[in-house]
Structures are given as C-alpha cells and as structure tokens.
Amino acid sequence: MSAADEQMQQLRSKATELLLREEWGDSIQLYSQLIDLCESQISNTNQHPNPDPLHLSKLNKSLCVAFSNRAEARSKLQDFTRALQDCDRALRIEPTHFKTLFCKGKILLSLNRYSNALDCFKAALFDPQGNGNLDIVNGYLEKCKKLEFQSRTGSFDLSDWVLNGFKGKHPELAEYVGPVVVKRSEISGRGLFATKNLDAGTLLLVTKAIAIERGILGGQDSAENAQLVMWKNFIDKVKEAVTKCQRTQLLINMLSTGEDETEFEVPDMSIFRPEIEGNGSSKDQKLEMDKILSILDVNSLVEEAVSAKVLGKNSDFYGVGLWMLASYINHSCNPNARRLHVGDYVMVHASRDVKAGEEITFMYFDTLSPFEKRAEMSMSWGFNCNCSRCKFEGAAVCSKQELREIEIGLEKGVDVGGAVYRLEEGMKRWAVRGKGKGYLRASYWPAYAEVYGSDRSMKRWSRRIPAMEAVVDSVVEVVGSEEGVLKVVVEGLKKRGGGSSGGGVVEFERAMKLGRGIYGKVIKKQAMKTLLEIGIQDQSY
C-alpha cells in the first residue's frame, strides 16, 4: 500500500467516525481533505502512460462516498446549497449511488422541492444497495406525493389533528401559493392581491419561516429581557440562513426596509415557488447587517399578535419569525385575511369574501376598538392608517360630540344597553348606512357583545336595538371573522339549544361560516363543529 493510499484510509476512517458521532463540522473538514487527496490521486493516475483501471475505479468509488458523506454532514448543518453540490458531484461519478440519491432526496424535501425529491427517491429504489431500506424509501415517496399534491392543489386538511385534541406532532405541510399576486399597493409600497373572487376561508398561501424563535416570557420583570434575547437569537438565525442559501438571500433582499418603496421591484410570483429551479440569482446579493435589521424590523411577524392567535396561546408565549410571501401583506382596519401558525408554517386565508383584484390585508392590532385607540396603535407601529374605515370614522363621524360622549360613558361603566341604543339612534340621525354601520358597530363591538351576552340586558333592550344576527353580519362584512364575534354567536346558539340537528340551523350555519373565516377551510365541518363546542379560546396549536 502506498503512502497516499494509507493516508486516504486513515482520513476515511477518522471522518466516518466523526460522522457517526454527529460531529458534523469536524467530519466535513476531514472529508474535504480526503476529497482533495482522492482528486489528486486520480489526476496522477490518469497522467500515467498505462493507468490501472481497477485502481482508478477504487479511487472514484472513494471519491463518490466522500462527496456523499460530506453532503450528509452539510445537510445536518442546514447548509443545503453546498450539500446539493456535493450530491451532484457524487452522482456524476456514480449516477445510481443509493446513499447519495437518498441524501439528495431528503435535502430537496427540506427545501420543499417535492417533484425533484420524488425523482430522487424513485431512482434510489433501482439501486441494489438500497434493498434493505425499501420501506424507508417508500415512506419518503408517499410523503413526497402527499406534499406535492398539497403544493399543487392547496388541499390541506387539519381536521384529524383538531379532532385528536392537537396532540402529537403538528401536521406536515407543503409550501403553497394560491390565487394571489404581488402588485403596487395604494396602502403602502407593494401588497398581495387576489387574482379571483374568493369565499371566506379560502386558503391563499402556506409558507415556512425563513427563521423563527419562540419561548415563554415568564414574569413581567424578566419578559422584556427575555424578548430581547429571543430577538437577538432570531437575527442570528436569519443571518445564518442568508449565508447558507442564495435563494433566501435573494428573497430577503427584495423585502422593504421601510424607506422609499418606489425603489423596490415587484417580484414575479415564480420566485416564491420553491419547486421551480433556477429561481435564484447569479447577482451578488450581499446583505449588510444594517439592511437586515431594517428588513426584520418592518417584515417580522409576531405570533402573539391578535391576527396570529390560534385557539388562544399561553399568555406568556412569544414567537417571532420571518415568512416571506406573508411579509407583503399590508395592514387595514377592515382586513380580509387571517393567519394560522402551525409549526414553522403560516397559513393565510380569506377571513371574509374577497373580490378579484382586492388587496389582501391583515390586522396588525385589535380592530374591534374605537377609532382613536386604533390611531394610537397604528402610531406605535410607525404608520398612520388611511384605510376606508379610518377615513370614514375620522372625517365623517368622530367629530361628533355625541359619539365621544358614548365612549366616555362606556369607560365610566354606564348601562351598555343604553350606550348601544344611543349609538344606533345616532347612526339613524347621521344617515349612516351600509358599511358605515359595520365600521361603527365593529368599533364598539365589546358593548354589543356585553348586551347580547346578558339575559338581563336583552330583556330590557332587545326590542330597541337590532337583532344580534344583523349586527354580526354587518361587522363581519367589514372586518372579517373575529374570535370575539364568533364567541357571542356560539354562546347564543348554545342558549337556544340550536345546532345542525336542532332548530337553529341558520344560526349554526352562521357560526360555521364565522369559524371558516377564523380558522379557514382547512378545518372541515365535523372538526369545526367540535372546535365551536369545546370553546373558542381554551385550546392551543
């Protein structure tokens, strides 16, 4: 055995040992040395007048295995770009190498490139080396088929998980881009728009976080420090994601920094579809730290936000993440979309019926509050809301002294029934109609909810104020489905003893539609019925 062969054998043995011990970084270093030595030996052998084909075959086999093992180690460190490069180099040597095909398939699956992953797993089945792993490969094949179908059709179903009480691991989800497109927005910069008419609950997109950090904040004194630590960890995760993936770097570089939006191009939707190859960029997309911080400040989503609550989180729970396509959704006080956080994925759906061409909007804060409070909240977010609801309430209504008196009365604890009656009578005198009624009723919904939830108040005021159903419909028309509204509807339904099999069929269907607006059509009828029966805010994703 030559000195070079002996050195290669030692490197191979030590690198494999480190790989098995899951010391990924050190194993990568040794495999890199082994690869360099193999390539040097192959070059020297080829330059010989009569190269030994058997020796060349052994060297190429060693090189293939080294690339394959280095790819595995790199994939464990989430360095998927270089891991895929190693897989391709191994497969150029041995196109049917089982371990490499299996490794590449898993990497592509992690990158949500389902069709490409499916091809790798299918090819792996034909390699005799994989005979002992057929069940595992077939398991990945079925998983790829399911995710590819979800990604292509948007057919997601969380019902079994709901019916199982949210126990165990959360459902596996695919990336999905539905009937939406990014365009210039009259609200701010760029926004997401519907490409066709949509019913409440229609799924718009499903996307995995580029990075996410979660934790329990604990007591009030330590919460602020804990939040700062989490934010720093989140920034570090984003920086790492940028250095490891060119596509991630490109996507983040396209996000707003909160400055002049006219400088930013409107991205083609193909960039958000991970299964489409070649959606990276050869341009230098290097991101400076200051720019990353500005981007995260403007585009990060917080899981504790009102718009992110899913069946009520632990009050001390806090999560912050970056979800690319969802970052293009602007705020409005009459929003039409909501989001559900499931694992590291966010699912965005229509919270009310949406027309083709309408901009998709979230609520960044509680929209069931008066104009002045919403204005304060928008200022804390760093913008002035200029949505149709704020324009209406600011210019047409909030100058009226009587409305301010109603607010003061509610703050002082006056009879809420009287306050609601006074507001309804005021709207008649002010000639407020259509959506205007919905805007004001949404602003004072807590008062309406208290009246409709009290038998005593209803005995006194039911004939002098509108029926709950009429108020609910007008509120939902302008702000979409809301937990607070749904809770009142469900409680009313239970008081009447109604339901899908009882006498309150219309009320039941209203509750189900509200449920679809909050949780989306990904939860089917029986699971939704279970959700409404077990309570709206007592469970947790």
TITIZA-843532 format. One record per residue (C-alpha): residue number from 1; x, y, z. Coordinates in steps of 0.25 Angstrom, whole numbers, plus 5000, padded with zeros to 4 digits. Layout:
REM TITIZA-843532
NUM,X,Y,Z
...
//
This chain:
REM TITIZA-843532
1,5000,5000,5000
2,5005,5014,4996
3,5007,5025,5006
4,4996,5032,4999
5,4987,5020,5000
6,4990,5019,5015
7,4987,5034,5017
8,4974,5033,5010
9,4970,5021,5018
10,4973,5028,5031
11,4965,5040,5027
12,4953,5032,5022
13,4953,5024,5036
14,4954,5037,5044
15,4944,5045,5036
16,4934,5033,5037
17,4936,5032,5052
18,4933,5047,5053
19,4921,5046,5044
20,4915,5035,5053
21,4918,5043,5065
22,4910,5054,5059
23,4922,5064,5059
24,4918,5070,5046
25,4927,5081,5045
26,4940,5073,5048
27,4935,5062,5039
28,4933,5072,5027
29,4948,5077,5029
30,4953,5062,5028
31,4944,5059,5017
32,4949,5071,5009
33,4964,5067,5011
34,4960,5053,5007
35,4953,5058,4994
36,4966,5067,4991
37,4975,5055,4992
38,4966,5046,4984
39,4965,5056,4973
40,4980,5058,4973
41,4982,5043,4972
42,4972,5041,4961
43,4979,5052,4953
44,4993,5046,4955
45,4988,5032,4951
46,4981,5038,4939
47,4995,5044,4935
48,5001,5030,4935
49,5004,5024,4921
50,4996,5012,4925
51,4987,5015,4937
52,4982,5004,4945
53,4966,5003,4943
54,4964,4996,4955
55,4972,5006,4964
56,4964,5017,4957
57,4951,5010,4960
58,4954,5009,4974
59,4959,5024,4975
60,4946,5028,4968
61,4937,5020,4978
62,4945,5026,4990
63,4942,5040,4984
64,4927,5037,4982
65,4926,5032,4996
66,4933,5044,5001
67,4925,5054,4994
68,4912,5047,4999
69,4916,5047,5013
70,4921,5061,5013
71,4907,5065,5007
72,4900,5057,5018
73,4908,5065,5029
74,4906,5078,5022
75,4891,5075,5021
76,4891,5073,5036
77,4896,5087,5038
78,4885,5093,5029
79,4896,5096,5018
80,4887,5091,5007
81,4893,5098,4995
82,4907,5092,4997
83,4901,5079,5001
84,4893,5078,4988
85,4906,5082,4980
86,4913,5070,4987
87,4902,5061,4984
88,4902,5065,4969
89,4918,5063,4969
90,4916,5049,4975
91,4905,5045,4965
92,4914,5050,4953
93,4923,5039,4957
94,4912,5028,4960
95,4898,5033,4955
96,4891,5022,4963
97,4898,5023,4976
98,4887,5019,4986
99,4892,5027,4998
100,4894,5040,4990
101,4881,5039,4984
102,4874,5037,4997
103,4882,5048,5003
104,4879,5058,4992
105,4864,5054,4992
106,4863,5058,5007
107,4870,5071,5004
108,4861,5074,4993
109,4849,5071,5002
110,4854,5080,5013
111,4855,5091,5002
112,4840,5088,4998
113,4844,5084,4984
114,4835,5072,4985
115,4835,5067,4970
116,4851,5067,4970
117,4851,5060,4983
118,4841,5050,4977
119,4850,5047,4965
120,4862,5044,4975
121,4854,5034,4983
122,4849,5027,4971
123,4863,5026,4965
124,4868,5021,4979
125,4859,5009,4978
126,4866,5004,4966
127,4880,5003,4973
128,4882,4989,4979
129,4890,4995,4990
130,4876,5000,4995
131,4869,4987,4997
132,4870,4987,5012
133,4864,5001,5012
134,4852,5000,5003
135,4842,5002,5014
136,4848,5015,5018
137,4850,5020,5003
138,4835,5016,5000
139,4831,5024,5013
140,4838,5037,5007
141,4832,5034,4994
142,4818,5034,5000
143,4821,5047,5008
144,4826,5054,4995
145,4814,5050,4987
146,4805,5056,4998
147,4813,5069,4999
148,4814,5071,4984
149,4799,5069,4983
150,4797,5079,4994
151,4806,5089,4988
152,4799,5088,4974
153,4785,5088,4979
154,4784,5095,4992
155,4777,5083,4998
156,4781,5083,5013
157,4773,5077,5024
158,4775,5079,5039
159,4763,5072,5043
160,4769,5059,5049
161,4779,5068,5057
162,4767,5076,5063
163,4759,5064,5066
164,4770,5058,5073
165,4771,5070,5082
166,4784,5075,5076
167,4792,5064,5082
168,4805,5059,5076
169,4813,5066,5065
170,4807,5076,5056
171,4802,5072,5042
172,4813,5072,5031
173,4810,5084,5022
174,4815,5087,5008
175,4818,5101,5002
176,4806,5106,4995
177,4804,5119,4986
178,4789,5121,4983
179,4781,5131,4975
180,4790,5143,4979
181,4800,5152,4973
182,4809,5164,4977
183,4806,5177,4972
184,4808,5192,4975
185,4799,5196,4987
186,4791,5209,4990
187,4793,5206,5004
188,4808,5204,5005
189,4818,5200,4995
190,4815,5186,4990
191,4804,5177,4994
192,4797,5164,4992
193,4785,5164,4983
194,4774,5153,4980
195,4774,5148,4966
196,4760,5143,4966
197,4747,5144,4975
198,4749,5137,4988
199,4740,5131,4999
200,4742,5133,5013
201,4752,5122,5018
202,4759,5120,5004
203,4774,5117,5006
204,4783,5128,5000
205,4797,5123,5003
206,4805,5114,5012
207,4819,5117,5015
208,4830,5112,5024
209,4838,5122,5033
210,4852,5126,5028
211,4855,5127,5043
212,4847,5126,5056
213,4850,5128,5070
214,4840,5124,5081
215,4839,5124,5096
216,4832,5127,5109
217,4834,5141,5114
218,4831,5138,5129
219,4828,5149,5139
220,4827,5163,5136
221,4840,5168,5141
222,4848,5157,5132
223,4839,5158,5120
224,4846,5170,5113
225,4860,5164,5115
226,4855,5150,5110
227,4849,5157,5098
228,4862,5164,5095
229,4870,5151,5096
230,4860,5144,5087
231,4861,5155,5077
232,4876,5154,5076
233,4875,5139,5074
234,4865,5142,5063
235,4874,5151,5056
236,4886,5141,5057
237,4877,5131,5051
238,4873,5140,5039
239,4888,5144,5037
240,4892,5129,5037
241,4880,5126,5027
242,4885,5137,5018
243,4899,5132,5017
244,4895,5117,5014
245,4885,5119,5003
246,4886,5128,4991
247,4871,5128,4989
248,4868,5132,5003
249,4878,5143,5001
250,4871,5148,4989
251,4857,5147,4995
252,4861,5155,5007
253,4868,5165,4999
254,4855,5168,4992
255,4847,5172,5005
256,4844,5186,5009
257,4854,5193,5018
258,4842,5203,5022
259,4848,5214,5013
260,4845,5218,4999
261,4837,5207,4994
262,4837,5212,4979
263,4852,5207,4978
264,4847,5192,4980
265,4843,5184,4968
266,4830,5176,4968
267,4835,5161,4969
268,4830,5151,4960
269,4822,5140,4967
270,4831,5129,4962
271,4841,5134,4972
272,4832,5129,4983
273,4830,5115,4977
274,4842,5106,4983
275,4839,5095,4973
276,4843,5104,4961
277,4858,5102,4958
278,4866,5114,4954
279,4859,5124,4963
280,4871,5128,4970
281,4880,5139,4965
282,4895,5140,4960
283,4895,5154,4964
284,4903,5158,4977
285,4892,5159,4987
286,4901,5162,4999
287,4893,5168,5011
288,4899,5177,5020
289,4895,5176,5035
290,4888,5189,5036
291,4879,5186,5024
292,4876,5172,5030
293,4872,5179,5043
294,4863,5189,5036
295,4857,5178,5028
296,4854,5170,5040
297,4848,5182,5047
298,4838,5184,5036
299,4835,5170,5032
300,4835,5161,5044
301,4822,5155,5049
302,4819,5152,5064
303,4811,5140,5068
304,4805,5147,5080
305,4798,5157,5071
306,4783,5157,5070
307,4784,5153,5056
308,4792,5141,5059
309,4784,5135,5071
310,4780,5121,5068
311,4771,5116,5079
312,4778,5124,5089
313,4792,5123,5092
314,4798,5123,5106
315,4798,5137,5111
316,4813,5137,5113
317,4816,5131,5100
318,4824,5139,5090
319,4829,5136,5076
320,4835,5144,5065
321,4838,5139,5051
322,4840,5143,5036
323,4831,5137,5026
324,4834,5143,5012
325,4821,5144,5004
326,4813,5148,5016
327,4822,5159,5018
328,4816,5166,5006
329,4802,5167,5013
330,4799,5181,5018
331,4790,5185,5030
332,4776,5190,5029
333,4765,5193,5040
334,4755,5186,5031
335,4764,5174,5028
336,4760,5162,5019
337,4770,5151,5023
338,4775,5144,5035
339,4787,5135,5038
340,4789,5122,5046
341,4802,5117,5051
342,4805,5102,5050
343,4819,5098,5054
344,4828,5107,5046
345,4818,5109,5035
346,4808,5121,5034
347,4795,5118,5027
348,4788,5130,5021
349,4773,5130,5017
350,4762,5140,5014
351,4754,5144,5027
352,4742,5149,5018
353,4738,5148,5004
354,4748,5155,4995
355,4747,5161,4981
356,4757,5159,4969
357,4767,5170,4969
358,4765,5173,4984
359,4777,5175,4993
360,4779,5164,5003
361,4781,5171,5017
362,4783,5167,5031
363,4780,5174,5044
364,4793,5177,5052
365,4785,5180,5064
366,4771,5179,5070
367,4761,5185,5060
368,4749,5183,5070
369,4753,5196,5076
370,4749,5211,5074
371,4756,5220,5064
372,4765,5228,5074
373,4770,5215,5080
374,4773,5209,5067
375,4780,5222,5063
376,4789,5221,5075
377,4792,5207,5072
378,4796,5210,5057
379,4805,5221,5062
380,4812,5211,5071
381,4814,5202,5059
382,4821,5214,5052
383,4810,5218,5042
384,4796,5225,5040
385,4785,5216,5036
386,4778,5222,5024
387,4768,5211,5021
388,4754,5213,5017
389,4749,5211,5031
390,4759,5220,5037
391,4755,5231,5027
392,4740,5229,5030
393,4741,5230,5045
394,4752,5241,5045
395,4745,5250,5035
396,4730,5247,5036
397,4727,5242,5050
398,4738,5244,5061
399,4736,5260,5060
400,4722,5257,5066
401,4721,5261,5081
402,4711,5250,5084
403,4720,5239,5079
404,4731,5244,5089
405,4720,5244,5100
406,4717,5230,5097
407,4731,5226,5098
408,4733,5233,5112
409,4720,5227,5117
410,4725,5213,5114
411,4738,5216,5120
412,4731,5220,5133
413,4722,5208,5133
414,4709,5213,5129
415,4698,5203,5124
416,4703,5197,5112
417,4689,5194,5106
418,4687,5209,5107
419,4700,5212,5100
420,4697,5203,5089
421,4683,5208,5087
422,4689,5223,5087
423,4699,5219,5076
424,4688,5212,5067
425,4679,5224,5068
426,4691,5233,5065
427,4694,5226,5053
428,4680,5228,5048
429,4681,5243,5050
430,4695,5243,5044
431,4689,5236,5032
432,4700,5225,5033
433,4697,5213,5024
434,4703,5201,5018
435,4718,5199,5022
436,4718,5211,5031
437,4709,5204,5041
438,4718,5192,5041
439,4730,5201,5043
440,4724,5207,5056
441,4718,5194,5061
442,4732,5188,5060
443,4738,5200,5067
444,4728,5198,5079
445,4727,5182,5078
446,4730,5180,5092
447,4718,5188,5097
448,4709,5180,5087
449,4715,5167,5092
450,4712,5170,5106
451,4698,5173,5103
452,4695,5161,5094
453,4702,5152,5105
454,4693,5157,5116
455,4679,5152,5118
456,4676,5164,5127
457,4681,5174,5116
458,4673,5167,5105
459,4660,5167,5113
460,4661,5182,5114
461,4667,5185,5101
462,4664,5174,5091
463,4653,5182,5084
464,4660,5195,5083
465,4673,5190,5077
466,4676,5182,5065
467,4676,5167,5065
468,4689,5161,5068
469,4690,5154,5055
470,4688,5167,5047
471,4699,5173,5055
472,4709,5161,5053
473,4707,5161,5038
474,4710,5176,5037
475,4722,5175,5046
476,4728,5162,5038
477,4725,5169,5025
478,4735,5180,5028
479,4746,5173,5038
480,4744,5159,5034
481,4742,5148,5044
482,4747,5151,5059
483,4748,5142,5071
484,4740,5152,5079
485,4729,5152,5069
486,4729,5137,5068
487,4729,5135,5083
488,4716,5143,5084
489,4709,5135,5073
490,4713,5122,5079
491,4708,5125,5093
492,4695,5130,5087
493,4694,5117,5079
494,4696,5109,5091
495,4686,5117,5099
496,4675,5114,5089
497,4679,5099,5089
498,4681,5100,5074
499,4691,5093,5065
500,4692,5086,5052
501,4682,5076,5057
502,4673,5085,5065
503,4664,5097,5062
504,4675,5107,5060
505,4680,5103,5046
506,4682,5117,5041
507,4689,5121,5054
508,4698,5109,5053
509,4702,5111,5038
510,4705,5126,5042
511,4715,5121,5053
512,4721,5111,5043
513,4724,5122,5033
514,4730,5130,5044
515,4738,5118,5048
516,4743,5117,5034
517,4747,5131,5033
518,4755,5130,5046
519,4761,5116,5044
520,4760,5114,5029
521,4754,5103,5021
522,4766,5094,5025
523,4757,5090,5037
524,4745,5082,5031
525,4731,5082,5037
526,4732,5072,5048
527,4745,5077,5053
528,4740,5091,5052
529,4727,5087,5060
530,4736,5081,5071
531,4744,5094,5072
532,4731,5102,5074
533,4726,5092,5084
534,4739,5091,5092
535,4741,5106,5093
536,4748,5117,5085
537,4760,5121,5094
538,4763,5109,5102
539,4772,5100,5093
540,4785,5103,5087
541,4793,5100,5074
//
